[in-house]
Amino acid sequence: MSERNYFCEIKYSGNDFVEDGFTNGEYENCVFTNCRLANVNLSGNVFINCEFINCELSNAKIADTVFRDVKFTNCKLIGLQFSTCNKLLLTMEFEGSQLNLASFYNLKLRKTTFNKCELRETDFVNADLSGSQFLECDLNKTLFENSNLSNCDFRSAYNYVVDPEKNKISKSKFSILGVPGLLSKYDITIEK
């Protein structure tokens, strides 16, 4: 059995892993800034307490990848299939990132913060997002079905459609401006 590469407290800045290749292994307390990882195969890698800042990870392969206490800030994460990553102790935070066309299908993401993110056409079907926050997020055409949205904060989110009959929404917070997104299936007019 080969030993796994281990990287701790390393700061990567401006690395082009698309051109130079990515060394598989376990990354702990590492920071990736302005790195290019689009379409890179990150499958099976381990990221613990890492941060990605201004990185391009669109369409990266993340099958069985571990994301434990990982923060993505101002990253492009378009098309990422988070549903394929390792689910054990999965914890992430997103700020100012593009998560369009990403999939969180069937994941437990309790108390996850999405702050000022684009989540257009993102898949949250069967996801447990209880206690999560969607702060100033664009949720245009995002799929919520059979999702646990209990105790979620949608007050500053916009463009969402959440069917209360197909999702758990008890104790969630919505603004008055978000009411049309809760009632859209009824084809009614709501006026000020």
C-alpha positions in Angstrom: 0.0 0.0 0.0 1.5 3.4 -1.0 1.7 6.2 1.4 -0.5 9.2 0.9 1.1 12.6 0.2 0.5 14.9 3.2 0.6 18.7 2.9 0.1 21.0 5.9 -0.2 24.7 6.3 1.0 25.4 2.7 -0.1 28.5 0.9 -0.6 28.1 -2.9 -0.8 31.3 -4.8 -1.4 31.6 -8.5 -0.8 27.9 -9.2 -2.1 26.6 -12.5 -2.9 23.0 -11.7 -4.5 22.6 -15.1 -1.1 23.0 -16.8 1.2 21.8 -14.1 -0.9 18.9 -12.7 -2.2 18.4 -9.2 -0.5 16.2 -6.6 -3.0 13.9 -5.0 -3.0 13.7 -1.2 -4.2 15.1 2.0 -4.2 18.8 2.4 -4.7 20.2 5.9 -4.8 23.9 6.9 -3.8 24.9 3.4 -4.8 28.0 1.5 -5.3 28.1 -2.3 -5.4 31.7 -3.7 -5.9 32.6 -7.4 -5.4 29.0 -8.4 -6.7 27.3 -11.5 -8.2 23.9 -11.0 -11.0 23.9 -13.7 -11.6 20.4 -15.0 -8.9 19.0 -12.8 -9.4 15.5 -11.3 -9.5 16.0 -7.5 -11.2 12.7 -6.9 -10.2 11.0 -3.7 -8.2 13.9 -2.3 -8.7 15.1 1.3 -9.1 18.8 2.2 -9.4 19.5 5.9 -9.7 23.1 7.3 -8.6 24.5 3.9 -9.6 27.7 2.1 -10.0 28.4 -1.6 -9.9 32.1 -2.5 -10.5 33.5 -6.0 -10.0 30.0 -7.5 -11.4 28.5 -10.6 -12.7 24.9 -10.0 -15.5 24.7 -12.5 -16.2 21.2 -13.7 -13.4 19.7 -11.5 -13.9 16.0 -10.7 -14.6 15.5 -7.0 -15.7 11.9 -6.7 -15.0 10.7 -3.1 -13.2 13.9 -2.3 -13.2 14.9 1.3 -14.3 18.5 2.1 -14.1 19.0 5.9 -14.3 22.5 7.2 -13.5 24.0 3.8 -14.4 27.6 2.8 -14.7 28.8 -0.7 -14.5 32.6 -1.2 -15.0 34.3 -4.5 -14.6 31.0 -6.4 -16.0 29.7 -9.6 -17.5 26.3 -8.8 -19.8 25.9 -11.9 -21.0 22.4 -12.5 -19.4 20.8 -9.5 -21.0 17.5 -8.5 -20.7 17.8 -4.8 -23.2 14.9 -4.6 -20.3 12.6 -5.6 -17.9 13.7 -2.9 -17.2 11.9 0.4 -20.2 12.5 2.7 -18.5 11.7 6.0 -18.3 14.9 8.1 -18.9 17.0 5.0 -18.7 20.7 6.1 -18.3 23.6 3.7 -19.0 27.4 3.6 -19.4 29.5 0.5 -19.0 33.3 0.1 -19.2 35.3 -3.1 -18.9 32.2 -5.2 -20.6 31.0 -8.4 -22.3 27.6 -7.9 -24.4 27.6 -11.0 -25.4 24.1 -12.2 -23.8 22.5 -9.2 -25.4 19.4 -7.6 -25.8 18.9 -3.8 -28.3 16.0 -4.5 -29.0 13.9 -1.4 -26.3 15.6 0.8 -26.5 16.5 4.5 -25.4 20.1 4.6 -26.9 21.2 7.9 -26.0 24.8 9.0 -24.2 25.6 5.8 -23.7 29.3 5.0 -24.1 30.5 1.4 -23.3 34.3 1.4 -23.7 36.4 -1.7 -23.5 33.4 -4.0 -25.0 32.6 -7.4 -26.8 29.3 -7.2 -28.6 29.4 -10.5 -30.0 26.0 -11.6 -28.4 24.3 -8.7 -29.7 20.9 -7.5 -30.7 20.6 -3.8 -33.1 17.7 -4.4 -33.3 15.4 -1.3 -30.7 17.6 0.5 -30.8 18.3 4.2 -30.1 22.0 4.5 -31.7 22.5 7.9 -30.4 25.5 9.7 -28.6 26.8 6.6 -28.4 30.5 5.5 -28.8 31.8 2.0 -27.7 35.4 2.5 -28.2 37.6 -0.6 -28.1 34.6 -2.9 -29.5 34.3 -6.4 -31.5 31.1 -6.5 -32.9 31.4 -10.0 -34.2 28.0 -11.2 -32.6 26.2 -8.3 -34.3 22.9 -7.5 -35.6 22.3 -4.0 -37.6 19.1 -3.9 -38.0 16.7 -0.9 -35.4 19.0 0.7 -35.2 19.7 4.5 -35.2 23.5 4.7 -36.3 23.7 8.3 -34.8 26.7 10.2 -33.2 28.0 7.0 -32.8 31.8 6.4 -34.0 32.9 3.0 -34.8 36.5 4.0 -32.3 38.1 1.7 -32.3 35.4 -1.0 -34.0 36.1 -4.2 -35.4 34.4 -7.4 -36.2 31.2 -5.5 -39.2 28.9 -5.9 -39.8 26.6 -2.9 -42.9 24.4 -2.9 -44.0 24.1 0.8 -45.9 20.9 -0.1 -42.7 19.2 -1.4 -40.2 20.5 1.1 -39.9 20.7 4.9 -39.9 24.5 5.7 -40.9 24.7 9.3 -39.4 27.6 11.2 -37.6 28.9 8.1 -37.4 32.6 7.6 -38.6 34.4 4.4 -39.1 38.0 3.6 -42.4 39.4 2.4 -40.7 39.9 -1.0 -40.1 36.1 -1.1 -43.8 35.1 -0.7 -44.3 34.8 -4.5 -41.6 32.1 -4.6 -43.5 30.1 -2.0 -46.8 30.4 -3.9 -45.8 30.3 -7.5 -47.3 26.9 -8.2 -50.8 28.3 -7.5 -50.7 30.7 -10.4 -52.1 33.6 -8.4 -51.3 37.3 -8.4 -49.8 39.0 -5.4 -49.9 42.8 -5.3 -48.5 45.4 -2.9 
